[in-house]
């Protein structure tokens, strides 16, 4: 083996016994370094691609989640507005009923006052009649109880009898 300024590399393969100059060896070392660097770059790119893909999926997932959240909020808002409308309607109906009951109450109070006044006037008239009556016995009639059902049926029988007398 001769030695010159450039170093030689010898394969120990028996079928292939040749010598490779050191420049070629350096090139192959550089190529393998480049290969490992490019492999490293490819791994970095794959990792970045994977990270970007995850970010993209997360972003899509977040958008979908936000959309569902907005839909839930809108549904809740619609339900609340529906309740507002129902309560307003119910309130209006209750106010109408209250006004009707109030009007009926006012009429009954007014009618009650009129009846009390009429009762008072009738009592006063009766008292005046009794005081001014030439018949002092009318005062005694107040104390006598009267069976009006008996009197009503007897006068009815008398009118039937007198009607049959007229026809006969």
Secondary structure, 3 states (H helix, E strand, C coil): CCCCCCCEEECCCCCCCCEEEHHHHHHHHHHHHHHHHHHHHHHHHHHHHHHHHHHHHHHHHHHHHHHHHHHHHHHHHHHHHHHHHHHHHHHHHHHHHHHHHHHHHHHHHHHHHHHHHHHHHHHHHHHHHHHHCCCCHHHHHCCCCCCHHHHHHHHHHHHHHHHHHHHC
